[in-house]
Amino acid sequence: MRAVVQRVSKASVAVEGEHRGTIGQGFVVLLGIERSDTEADLDWLANKVPQLRVFEDEDGKMNLDLLAVEGEMIVVSQFTLFGNVRKGTRPSFNRSAAPDHAIPLYEAFVSKMEARLGKTVVTGEFGAMMEVDLVNNGPVTLVIDTQDKRF
């Protein structure tokens, strides 16, 4: 799994023009699922994301996690995170998981985030055309990959 985690002061998502939800301070997580991803990848990522200490404490240091600031979350599926442009300029997405493999992992990630945060996570819709509007605070953006934990 690959996640692009953006710290935001506010964000919203719409699916095919229909507003799905808005959050204040928190994370927008763009989530890509690879063909080889497993429950172990899901568990590792679901544990890592809410513990990211990227929110500022009273001294202005990035020392607080999402739970400490009572943050919110939007999770959007994004198969293009596994786009490969090594040959030419048209991306290949052959590493991206097929929907029958990806959807259950995506939904399980969202469920784990809701349980961890104790609140509803705003989502897009798997495979749909979406518009994500956000104010990246900082800006702070992290890329996390369960297959390359050094990333």
VMD Tcl script that builds the backbone (N, CA, C; Angstrom):
set m [mol new atoms 453]
animate dup $m
set s [atomselect $m all]
$s set {name element resname resid chain x y z} {
  {N N MET 1 A 0.856 -1.169 0.000}
  {CA C MET 1 A 0.000 0.000 0.000}
  {C C MET 1 A 0.900 1.228 0.000}
  {N N ARG 2 A 0.412 2.225 -0.647}
  {CA C ARG 2 A 1.118 3.496 -0.669}
  {C C ARG 2 A 0.119 4.576 -0.286}
  {N N ALA 3 A 0.537 5.430 0.632}
  {CA C ALA 3 A -0.327 6.522 1.085}
  {C C ALA 3 A 0.412 7.841 0.957}
  {N N VAL 4 A -0.274 8.819 0.421}
  {CA C VAL 4 A 0.192 10.194 0.461}
  {C C VAL 4 A -0.656 10.860 1.527}
  {N N VAL 5 A 0.004 11.301 2.600}
  {CA C VAL 5 A -0.686 11.880 3.750}
  {C C VAL 5 A -0.383 13.369 3.771}
  {N N GLN 6 A -1.437 14.173 3.684}
  {CA C GLN 6 A -1.287 15.611 3.698}
  {C C GLN 6 A -1.940 16.175 4.956}
  {N N ARG 7 A -1.174 16.974 5.686}
  {CA C ARG 7 A -1.731 17.668 6.847}
  {C C ARG 7 A -2.505 18.865 6.312}
  {N N VAL 8 A -3.775 18.963 6.718}
  {CA C VAL 8 A -4.637 20.017 6.190}
  {C C VAL 8 A -5.275 20.821 7.315}
  {N N SER 9 A -5.606 22.060 6.987}
  {CA C SER 9 A -6.397 22.869 7.915}
  {C C SER 9 A -7.881 22.728 7.596}
  {N N LYS 10 A -8.180 22.357 6.338}
  {CA C LYS 10 A -9.547 22.029 5.939}
  {C C LYS 10 A -9.486 21.319 4.605}
  {N N ALA 11 A -10.498 20.498 4.344}
  {CA C ALA 11 A -10.556 19.756 3.081}
  {C C ALA 11 A -11.968 19.250 2.856}
  {N N SER 12 A -12.258 18.952 1.596}
  {CA C SER 12 A -13.550 18.359 1.247}
  {C C SER 12 A -13.362 17.464 0.032}
  {N N VAL 13 A -14.338 16.590 -0.173}
  {CA C VAL 13 A -14.313 15.716 -1.341}
  {C C VAL 13 A -15.711 15.666 -1.940}
  {N N ALA 14 A -15.750 15.641 -3.268}
  {CA C ALA 14 A -16.994 15.483 -4.016}
  {C C ALA 14 A -16.798 14.326 -4.982}
  {N N VAL 15 A -17.847 13.540 -5.170}
  {CA C VAL 15 A -17.827 12.416 -6.103}
  {C C VAL 15 A -18.799 12.733 -7.225}
  {N N GLU 16 A -18.246 12.841 -8.436}
  {CA C GLU 16 A -19.045 13.160 -9.612}
  {C C GLU 16 A -19.973 14.340 -9.351}
  {N N GLY 17 A -19.396 15.378 -8.739}
  {CA C GLY 17 A -20.112 16.618 -8.463}
  {C C GLY 17 A -20.933 16.638 -7.195}
  {N N GLU 18 A -21.082 15.506 -6.522}
  {CA C GLU 18 A -21.878 15.432 -5.290}
  {C C GLU 18 A -20.970 15.548 -4.066}
  {N N HIS 19 A -21.227 16.563 -3.247}
  {CA C HIS 19 A -20.421 16.796 -2.044}
  {C C HIS 19 A -20.551 15.623 -1.078}
  {N N ARG 20 A -19.415 15.072 -0.635}
  {CA C ARG 20 A -19.412 13.929 0.275}
  {C C ARG 20 A -19.093 14.295 1.714}
  {N N GLY 21 A -18.358 15.372 1.902}
  {CA C GLY 21 A -18.033 15.747 3.265}
  {C C GLY 21 A -16.887 16.722 3.323}
  {N N THR 22 A -16.791 17.376 4.481}
  {CA C THR 22 A -15.771 18.385 4.747}
  {C C THR 22 A -15.161 18.097 6.104}
  {N N ILE 23 A -13.864 18.348 6.230}
  {CA C ILE 23 A -13.194 18.228 7.522}
  {C C ILE 23 A -12.458 19.520 7.833}
  {N N GLY 24 A -12.140 19.680 9.104}
  {CA C GLY 24 A -11.262 20.757 9.536}
  {C C GLY 24 A -9.852 20.209 9.625}
  {N N GLN 25 A -9.138 20.570 10.672}
  {CA C GLN 25 A -7.765 20.115 10.861}
  {C C GLN 25 A -7.672 18.594 10.828}
  {N N GLY 26 A -6.707 18.088 10.091}
  {CA C GLY 26 A -6.527 16.641 10.039}
  {C C GLY 26 A -5.681 16.217 8.871}
  {N N PHE 27 A -6.030 15.036 8.324}
  {CA C PHE 27 A -5.287 14.440 7.215}
  {C C PHE 27 A -6.197 14.185 6.025}
  {N N VAL 28 A -5.656 14.415 4.843}
  {CA C VAL 28 A -6.199 13.844 3.620}
  {C C VAL 28 A -5.235 12.732 3.249}
  {N N VAL 29 A -5.767 11.514 3.136}
  {CA C VAL 29 A -4.965 10.343 2.799}
  {C C VAL 29 A -5.384 9.850 1.419}
  {N N LEU 30 A -4.448 9.923 0.476}
  {CA C LEU 30 A -4.648 9.330 -0.838}
  {C C LEU 30 A -4.063 7.928 -0.746}
  {N N LEU 31 A -4.889 6.910 -0.956}
  {CA C LEU 31 A -4.504 5.530 -0.683}
  {C C LEU 31 A -4.480 4.698 -1.960}
  {N N GLY 32 A -3.295 4.187 -2.271}
  {CA C GLY 32 A -3.136 3.287 -3.406}
  {C C GLY 32 A -2.881 1.875 -2.912}
  {N N ILE 33 A -3.489 0.908 -3.568}
  {CA C ILE 33 A -3.343 -0.491 -3.160}
  {C C ILE 33 A -2.731 -1.267 -4.322}
  {N N GLU 34 A -1.665 -1.965 -3.982}
  {CA C GLU 34 A -0.906 -2.731 -4.966}
  {C C GLU 34 A -1.415 -4.167 -5.020}
  {N N ARG 35 A -1.181 -4.821 -6.138}
  {CA C ARG 35 A -1.648 -6.203 -6.321}
  {C C ARG 35 A -1.142 -7.140 -5.235}
  {N N SER 36 A 0.054 -6.921 -4.726}
  {CA C SER 36 A 0.654 -7.828 -3.743}
  {C C SER 36 A 0.323 -7.467 -2.294}
  {N N ASP 37 A -0.465 -6.428 -2.065}
  {CA C ASP 37 A -0.763 -5.995 -0.694}
  {C C ASP 37 A -1.604 -7.024 0.057}
  {N N THR 38 A -1.344 -7.106 1.368}
  {CA C THR 38 A -1.999 -8.088 2.227}
  {C C THR 38 A -2.580 -7.408 3.464}
  {N N GLU 39 A -3.227 -8.209 4.308}
  {CA C GLU 39 A -3.736 -7.720 5.588}
  {C C GLU 39 A -2.598 -7.172 6.457}
  {N N ALA 40 A -1.423 -7.768 6.359}
  {CA C ALA 40 A -0.271 -7.281 7.136}
  {C C ALA 40 A 0.093 -5.861 6.719}
  {N N ASP 41 A 0.036 -5.570 5.418}
  {CA C ASP 41 A 0.296 -4.205 4.945}
  {C C ASP 41 A -0.762 -3.248 5.480}
  {N N LEU 42 A -2.002 -3.692 5.423}
  {CA C LEU 42 A -3.108 -2.890 5.943}
  {C C LEU 42 A -2.907 -2.560 7.419}
  {N N ASP 43 A -2.598 -3.563 8.221}
  {CA C ASP 43 A -2.413 -3.346 9.658}
  {C C ASP 43 A -1.260 -2.404 9.946}
  {N N TRP 44 A -0.154 -2.572 9.233}
  {CA C TRP 44 A 1.013 -1.716 9.449}
  {C C TRP 44 A 0.677 -0.258 9.142}
  {N N LEU 45 A 0.039 -0.033 7.986}
  {CA C LEU 45 A -0.289 1.329 7.577}
  {C C LEU 45 A -1.341 1.953 8.490}
  {N N ALA 46 A -2.356 1.166 8.858}
  {CA C ALA 46 A -3.426 1.674 9.729}
  {C C ALA 46 A -2.892 2.032 11.115}
  {N N ASN 47 A -1.832 1.401 11.527}
  {CA C ASN 47 A -1.198 1.735 12.796}
  {C C ASN 47 A -0.320 2.982 12.658}
  {N N LYS 48 A 0.368 3.110 11.543}
  {CA C LYS 48 A 1.326 4.194 11.332}
  {C C LYS 48 A 0.669 5.562 11.148}
  {N N VAL 49 A -0.338 5.635 10.282}
  {CA C VAL 49 A -0.889 6.935 9.874}
  {C C VAL 49 A -1.395 7.781 11.044}
  {N N PRO 50 A -2.265 7.267 11.910}
  {CA C PRO 50 A -2.775 8.158 12.973}
  {C C PRO 50 A -1.715 8.539 14.014}
  {N N GLN 51 A -0.579 7.836 14.016}
  {CA C GLN 51 A 0.478 8.134 14.980}
  {C C GLN 51 A 1.527 9.116 14.446}
  {N N LEU 52 A 1.368 9.560 13.201}
  {CA C LEU 52 A 2.338 10.487 12.638}
  {C C LEU 52 A 2.336 11.786 13.443}
  {N N ARG 53 A 3.472 12.117 13.981}
  {CA C ARG 53 A 3.594 13.308 14.840}
  {C C ARG 53 A 3.990 14.502 13.979}
  {N N VAL 54 A 2.987 15.076 13.314}
  {CA C VAL 54 A 3.242 16.174 12.387}
  {C C VAL 54 A 2.459 17.440 12.735}
  {N N PHE 55 A 1.783 17.425 13.858}
  {CA C PHE 55 A 1.058 18.609 14.308}
  {C C PHE 55 A 1.887 19.298 15.389}
  {N N GLU 56 A 1.839 20.612 15.391}
  {CA C GLU 56 A 2.709 21.382 16.279}
  {C C GLU 56 A 2.200 21.413 17.714}
  {N N ASP 57 A 3.149 21.307 18.636}
  {CA C ASP 57 A 2.849 21.443 20.063}
  {C C ASP 57 A 2.929 22.919 20.452}
  {N N GLU 58 A 2.842 23.192 21.745}
  {CA C GLU 58 A 2.856 24.580 22.222}
  {C C GLU 58 A 4.172 25.292 21.940}
  {N N ASP 59 A 5.237 24.544 21.639}
  {CA C ASP 59 A 6.528 25.137 21.313}
  {C C ASP 59 A 6.748 25.262 19.807}
  {N N GLY 60 A 5.738 24.924 19.023}
  {CA C GLY 60 A 5.845 25.033 17.577}
  {C C GLY 60 A 6.586 23.882 16.921}
  {N N LYS 61 A 6.832 22.807 17.660}
  {CA C LYS 61 A 7.528 21.641 17.110}
  {C C LYS 61 A 6.506 20.593 16.686}
  {N N MET 62 A 6.780 19.919 15.564}
  {CA C MET 62 A 5.899 18.844 15.114}
  {C C MET 62 A 6.087 17.674 16.076}
  {N N ASN 63 A 5.152 17.569 17.029}
  {CA C ASN 63 A 5.293 16.611 18.109}
  {C C ASN 63 A 3.989 15.902 18.452}
  {N N LEU 64 A 2.877 16.336 17.835}
  {CA C LEU 64 A 1.568 15.788 18.182}
  {C C LEU 64 A 1.006 14.965 17.026}
  {N N ASP 65 A 0.283 13.909 17.382}
  {CA C ASP 65 A -0.341 13.078 16.351}
  {C C ASP 65 A -1.796 13.482 16.155}
  {N N LEU 66 A -2.465 12.783 15.257}
  {CA C LEU 66 A -3.847 13.102 14.888}
  {C C LEU 66 A -4.799 12.998 16.072}
  {N N LEU 67 A -4.601 11.999 16.920}
  {CA C LEU 67 A -5.460 11.840 18.089}
  {C C LEU 67 A -5.285 12.980 19.085}
  {N N ALA 68 A -4.051 13.429 19.273}
  {CA C ALA 68 A -3.767 14.494 20.243}
  {C C ALA 68 A -4.439 15.807 19.862}
  {N N VAL 69 A -4.595 16.047 18.557}
  {CA C VAL 69 A -5.223 17.298 18.120}
  {C C VAL 69 A -6.696 17.099 17.774}
  {N N GLU 70 A -7.217 15.883 18.052}
  {CA C GLU 70 A -8.605 15.544 17.735}
  {C C GLU 70 A -8.926 15.832 16.278}
  {N N GLY 71 A -7.980 15.439 15.411}
  {CA C GLY 71 A -8.103 15.709 13.988}
  {C C GLY 71 A -9.102 14.805 13.282}
  {N N GLU 72 A -9.410 15.187 12.067}
  {CA C GLU 72 A -10.341 14.458 11.216}
  {C C GLU 72 A -9.590 13.893 10.016}
  {N N MET 73 A -10.284 13.093 9.213}
  {CA C MET 73 A -9.604 12.448 8.095}
  {C C MET 73 A -10.530 12.273 6.900}
  {N N ILE 74 A -9.937 12.459 5.722}
  {CA C ILE 74 A -10.547 12.075 4.455}
  {C C ILE 74 A -9.647 11.009 3.857}
  {N N VAL 75 A -10.235 9.909 3.375}
  {CA C VAL 75 A -9.484 8.867 2.682}
  {C C VAL 75 A -10.062 8.735 1.285}
  {N N VAL 76 A -9.177 8.830 0.289}
  {CA C VAL 76 A -9.574 8.749 -1.112}
  {C C VAL 76 A -8.734 7.665 -1.778}
  {N N SER 77 A -9.385 6.728 -2.446}
  {CA C SER 77 A -8.646 5.697 -3.178}
  {C C SER 77 A -7.958 6.338 -4.377}
  {N N GLN 78 A -6.725 5.893 -4.642}
  {CA C GLN 78 A -5.980 6.488 -5.747}
  {C C GLN 78 A -5.031 5.460 -6.362}
  {N N PHE 79 A -5.548 4.710 -7.330}
  {CA C PHE 79 A -4.739 3.680 -7.974}
  {C C PHE 79 A -3.563 4.270 -8.733}
  {N N THR 80 A -3.629 5.555 -9.093}
  {CA C THR 80 A -2.552 6.175 -9.861}
  {C C THR 80 A -1.262 6.328 -9.059}
  {N N LEU 81 A -1.308 6.085 -7.756}
  {CA C LEU 81 A -0.073 6.149 -6.965}
  {C C LEU 81 A 0.918 5.072 -7.379}
  {N N PHE 82 A 0.454 4.057 -8.099}
  {CA C PHE 82 A 1.347 3.024 -8.602}
  {C C PHE 82 A 1.588 3.173 -10.100}
  {N N GLY 83 A 1.339 4.368 -10.618}
  {CA C GLY 83 A 1.623 4.630 -12.029}
  {C C GLY 83 A 3.120 4.537 -12.304}
  {N N ASN 84 A 3.466 3.879 -13.405}
  {CA C ASN 84 A 4.854 3.677 -13.780}
  {C C ASN 84 A 5.087 4.378 -15.114}
  {N N VAL 85 A 6.058 5.287 -15.155}
  {CA C VAL 85 A 6.364 6.020 -16.387}
  {C C VAL 85 A 7.809 5.768 -16.844}
  {N N ARG 86 A 8.345 4.627 -16.476}
  {CA C ARG 86 A 9.725 4.305 -16.879}
  {C C ARG 86 A 9.866 4.202 -18.387}
  {N N LYS 87 A 8.852 3.693 -19.057}
  {CA C LYS 87 A 8.898 3.556 -20.516}
  {C C LYS 87 A 7.931 4.563 -21.126}
  {N N GLY 88 A 8.441 5.626 -21.629}
  {CA C GLY 88 A 7.601 6.620 -22.278}
  {C C GLY 88 A 6.930 7.564 -21.289}
  {N N THR 89 A 5.818 8.147 -21.736}
  {CA C THR 89 A 5.143 9.162 -20.935}
  {C C THR 89 A 3.718 8.794 -20.557}
  {N N ARG 90 A 3.220 7.695 -21.078}
  {CA C ARG 90 A 1.875 7.244 -20.694}
  {C C ARG 90 A 2.020 6.262 -19.540}
  {N N PRO 91 A 1.439 6.581 -18.375}
  {CA C PRO 91 A 1.617 5.714 -17.217}
  {C C PRO 91 A 1.020 4.324 -17.408}
  {N N SER 92 A 1.706 3.354 -16.858}
  {CA C SER 92 A 1.185 1.994 -16.770}
  {C C SER 92 A 0.742 1.783 -15.327}
  {N N PHE 93 A -0.396 1.162 -15.148}
  {CA C PHE 93 A -0.927 0.943 -13.804}
  {C C PHE 93 A -1.003 -0.546 -13.483}
  {N N ASN 94 A -0.105 -1.346 -14.072}
  {CA C ASN 94 A -0.185 -2.793 -13.894}
  {C C ASN 94 A 0.164 -3.256 -12.484}
  {N N ARG 95 A 0.741 -2.409 -11.647}
  {CA C ARG 95 A 0.998 -2.781 -10.248}
  {C C ARG 95 A -0.214 -2.520 -9.360}
  {N N SER 96 A -1.140 -1.698 -9.811}
  {CA C SER 96 A -2.324 -1.376 -9.020}
  {C C SER 96 A -3.223 -2.600 -8.898}
  {N N ALA 97 A -3.792 -2.777 -7.726}
  {CA C ALA 97 A -4.673 -3.924 -7.477}
  {C C ALA 97 A -5.987 -3.775 -8.242}
  {N N ALA 98 A -6.518 -4.904 -8.667}
  {CA C ALA 98 A -7.847 -4.937 -9.280}
  {C C ALA 98 A -8.885 -4.634 -8.197}
  {N N PRO 99 A -10.042 -4.116 -8.592}
  {CA C PRO 99 A -11.059 -3.747 -7.595}
  {C C PRO 99 A -11.439 -4.862 -6.626}
  {N N ASP 100 A -11.507 -6.114 -7.074}
  {CA C ASP 100 A -11.920 -7.188 -6.170}
  {C C ASP 100 A -10.913 -7.408 -5.037}
  {N N HIS 101 A -9.662 -7.030 -5.240}
  {CA C HIS 101 A -8.639 -7.113 -4.195}
  {C C HIS 101 A -8.530 -5.792 -3.427}
  {N N ALA 102 A -8.615 -4.681 -4.157}
  {CA C ALA 102 A -8.370 -3.363 -3.557}
  {C C ALA 102 A -9.528 -2.865 -2.690}
  {N N ILE 103 A -10.757 -3.050 -3.126}
  {CA C ILE 103 A -11.896 -2.489 -2.394}
  {C C ILE 103 A -11.978 -3.003 -0.956}
  {N N PRO 104 A -11.857 -4.305 -0.708}
  {CA C PRO 104 A -11.918 -4.756 0.688}
  {C C PRO 104 A -10.797 -4.161 1.563}
  {N N LEU 105 A -9.591 -4.013 1.003}
  {CA C LEU 105 A -8.499 -3.418 1.780}
  {C C LEU 105 A -8.743 -1.931 2.027}
  {N N TYR 106 A -9.243 -1.236 1.022}
  {CA C TYR 106 A -9.584 0.180 1.166}
  {C C TYR 106 A -10.653 0.367 2.250}
  {N N GLU 107 A -11.713 -0.421 2.164}
  {CA C GLU 107 A -12.797 -0.306 3.148}
  {C C GLU 107 A -12.324 -0.686 4.545}
  {N N ALA 108 A -11.460 -1.674 4.651}
  {CA C ALA 108 A -10.922 -2.069 5.958}
  {C C ALA 108 A -10.042 -0.965 6.529}
  {N N PHE 109 A -9.274 -0.287 5.686}
  {CA C PHE 109 A -8.449 0.830 6.157}
  {C C PHE 109 A -9.346 1.927 6.733}
  {N N VAL 110 A -10.393 2.265 6.009}
  {CA C VAL 110 A -11.325 3.302 6.482}
  {C C VAL 110 A -11.935 2.876 7.821}
  {N N SER 111 A -12.373 1.637 7.938}
  {CA C SER 111 A -12.969 1.144 9.187}
  {C C SER 111 A -11.985 1.224 10.340}
  {N N LYS 112 A -10.741 0.849 10.095}
  {CA C LYS 112 A -9.723 0.913 11.150}
  {C C LYS 112 A -9.463 2.364 11.573}
  {N N MET 113 A -9.488 3.282 10.622}
  {CA C MET 113 A -9.284 4.696 10.963}
  {C C MET 113 A -10.462 5.215 11.786}
  {N N GLU 114 A -11.678 4.830 11.418}
  {CA C GLU 114 A -12.846 5.265 12.192}
  {C C GLU 114 A -12.793 4.731 13.615}
  {N N ALA 115 A -12.415 3.474 13.762}
  {CA C ALA 115 A -12.316 2.891 15.103}
  {C C ALA 115 A -11.231 3.592 15.913}
  {N N ARG 116 A -10.116 3.874 15.277}
  {CA C ARG 116 A -8.992 4.507 15.967}
  {C C ARG 116 A -9.307 5.945 16.371}
  {N N LEU 117 A -9.964 6.685 15.477}
  {CA C LEU 117 A -10.262 8.093 15.734}
  {C C LEU 117 A -11.541 8.285 16.544}
  {N N GLY 118 A -12.411 7.284 16.538}
  {CA C GLY 118 A -13.680 7.419 17.229}
  {C C GLY 118 A -14.634 8.372 16.538}
  {N N LYS 119 A -14.471 8.524 15.237}
  {CA C LYS 119 A -15.357 9.405 14.462}
  {C C LYS 119 A -15.397 8.941 13.017}
  {N N THR 120 A -16.376 9.423 12.295}
  {CA C THR 120 A -16.545 9.069 10.897}
  {C C THR 120 A -15.404 9.634 10.066}
  {N N VAL 121 A -14.914 8.832 9.137}
  {CA C VAL 121 A -13.920 9.258 8.165}
  {C C VAL 121 A -14.659 9.559 6.867}
  {N N VAL 122 A -14.419 10.724 6.309}
  {CA C VAL 122 A -15.021 11.106 5.038}
  {C C VAL 122 A -14.290 10.359 3.930}
  {N N THR 123 A -15.044 9.824 2.986}
  {CA C THR 123 A -14.423 9.076 1.897}
  {C C THR 123 A -14.928 9.554 0.545}
  {N N GLY 124 A -14.138 9.210 -0.441}
  {CA C GLY 124 A -14.591 9.342 -1.806}
  {C C GLY 124 A -15.324 8.069 -2.172}
  {N N GLU 125 A -15.232 7.693 -3.440}
  {CA C GLU 125 A -15.846 6.444 -3.896}
  {C C GLU 125 A -14.852 5.736 -4.792}
  {N N PHE 126 A -14.576 4.503 -4.470}
  {CA C PHE 126 A -13.584 3.737 -5.207}
  {C C PHE 126 A -13.916 3.728 -6.695}
  {N N GLY 127 A -12.965 4.131 -7.524}
  {CA C GLY 127 A -13.124 4.077 -8.975}
  {C C GLY 127 A -13.918 5.211 -9.595}
  {N N ALA 128 A -14.416 6.128 -8.798}
  {CA C ALA 128 A -15.235 7.226 -9.337}
  {C C ALA 128 A -14.366 8.452 -9.607}
  {N N MET 129 A -14.894 9.371 -10.412}
  {CA C MET 129 A -14.239 10.651 -10.648}
  {C C MET 129 A -14.515 11.531 -9.433}
  {N N MET 130 A -13.447 12.033 -8.819}
  {CA C MET 130 A -13.583 12.820 -7.588}
  {C C MET 130 A -12.862 14.143 -7.702}
  {N N GLU 131 A -13.303 15.077 -6.881}
  {CA C GLU 131 A -12.614 16.350 -6.713}
  {C C GLU 131 A -12.292 16.495 -5.237}
  {N N VAL 132 A -11.007 16.655 -4.942}
  {CA C VAL 132 A -10.554 16.851 -3.575}
  {C C VAL 132 A -10.067 18.283 -3.475}
  {N N ASP 133 A -10.643 19.017 -2.551}
  {CA C ASP 133 A -10.277 20.406 -2.324}
  {C C ASP 133 A -9.649 20.474 -0.943}
  {N N LEU 134 A -8.430 21.015 -0.853}
  {CA C LEU 134 A -7.774 21.033 0.448}
  {C C LEU 134 A -6.847 22.217 0.595}
  {N N VAL 135 A -6.604 22.554 1.855}
  {CA C VAL 135 A -5.586 23.530 2.207}
  {C C VAL 135 A -4.509 22.752 2.953}
  {N N ASN 136 A -3.391 22.501 2.258}
  {CA C ASN 136 A -2.283 21.761 2.842}
  {C C ASN 136 A -1.589 22.687 3.818}
  {N N ASN 137 A -1.620 22.321 5.077}
  {CA C ASN 137 A -1.108 23.159 6.155}
  {C C ASN 137 A 0.365 22.870 6.356}
  {N N GLY 138 A 1.202 23.866 6.167}
  {CA C GLY 138 A 2.639 23.721 6.373}
  {C C GLY 138 A 3.445 24.252 5.202}
  {N N PRO 139 A 3.421 23.625 4.063}
  {CA C PRO 139 A 2.770 22.364 3.741}
  {C C PRO 139 A 3.508 21.161 4.337}
  {N N VAL 140 A 2.736 20.181 4.733}
  {CA C VAL 140 A 3.280 18.917 5.221}
  {C C VAL 140 A 2.654 17.805 4.388}
  {N N THR 141 A 3.502 17.062 3.683}
  {CA C THR 141 A 3.067 15.932 2.870}
  {C C THR 141 A 4.071 14.803 3.041}
  {N N LEU 142 A 3.584 13.622 3.380}
  {CA C LEU 142 A 4.436 12.450 3.553}
  {C C LEU 142 A 3.962 11.342 2.629}
  {N N VAL 143 A 4.917 10.579 2.106}
  {CA C VAL 143 A 4.607 9.403 1.309}
  {C C VAL 143 A 5.048 8.198 2.107}
  {N N ILE 144 A 4.125 7.262 2.309}
  {CA C ILE 144 A 4.403 6.062 3.085}
  {C C ILE 144 A 4.111 4.857 2.206}
  {N N ASP 145 A 5.051 3.927 2.148}
  {CA C ASP 145 A 4.900 2.744 1.312}
  {C C ASP 145 A 5.179 1.501 2.146}
  {N N THR 146 A 4.215 0.591 2.210}
  {CA C THR 146 A 4.380 -0.592 3.044}
  {C C THR 146 A 5.392 -1.579 2.466}
  {N N GLN 147 A 5.703 -1.468 1.185}
  {CA C GLN 147 A 6.698 -2.345 0.577}
  {C C GLN 147 A 8.115 -1.778 0.683}
  {N N ASP 148 A 8.221 -0.496 0.971}
  {CA C ASP 148 A 9.517 0.163 1.113}
  {C C ASP 148 A 9.435 1.100 2.311}
  {N N LYS 149 A 9.594 0.538 3.470}
  {CA C LYS 149 A 9.422 1.306 4.703}
  {C C LYS 149 A 10.510 2.335 4.916}
  {N N ARG 150 A 11.547 2.352 4.056}
  {CA C ARG 150 A 12.589 3.375 4.127}
  {C C ARG 150 A 12.152 4.621 3.371}
  {N N PHE 151 A 11.093 4.554 2.615}
  {CA C PHE 151 A 10.617 5.622 1.719}
  {C C PHE 151 A 10.461 6.924 2.460}
}
mol reanalyze $m
mol bondsrecalc $m
mol representation Tube
mol addrep $m
